[in-house]
Amino acid sequence: MVAPLFFLLVFATIDFGGYFGSRLSVEEAARAGVRAATVQCDQTGCTYSASTIVNAITGQEGLAKLPTTTDCNWSGTTLAPDVYPPFTFSGNGCIGIWYFDLYASTTGPPSLCGRWSVASSAWVWYTANGSTTTTQPTGCVLPNEDIVVVGVGYKYSPLTPMPTIASNALTTYGEAQLLEEQGVS
């Protein structure tokens, strides 16, 4: 009579541990990605290799098996610290790499100027009014002038059917922001 309750408790503990481990992995993956993104400039210019950033992210994915071809969708066109999570996704997970221009607007928050799409392996550039363009805007992706944001989303798949009752609670996000740096070579 006690055995079913005991096993339920044991498996719930295992699932909680798995979810918590995945959550930590997602947060560390976002931090690793933003570190890789911020140091790709030196005195001769910038070499923005999204594959370097994505490799840094997936190298830290740990328990979270992240899809490398699904984009996270940014909510809006500005960097708003009061919105969390700042991005959405569907499916099992996503990766997002965004660049915000600090100097585009002197009266408001930094505005979205570019993002790397992992789904299409291409840059998407944004104009001042939020529409997309094929050319890189002036002042976008410059050292010491832009904020890089890397986001990682993941939906944990439990081992037992019990946690699926609260499936939205099993979605976790990792997001990190750093100022674009100019390295020394």
Secondary structure, 3 states (H helix, E strand, C coil): CCHHHHHHHHHHHHHHHHHHHHHHHHHHHHHHHHHHHHCCEECCEECCCHHHHHHHHHHCCCCCCCCCCCECEECCCECCCCCCCCEECCCCEEEEEEEEECCCCCCCCCEEEEEEECCCCEEEEECCCCCEECCCCCCCCCCCCEEEEEEEEEECCCCCCHHHHHHHHHEEEEEEEEECCCCCC
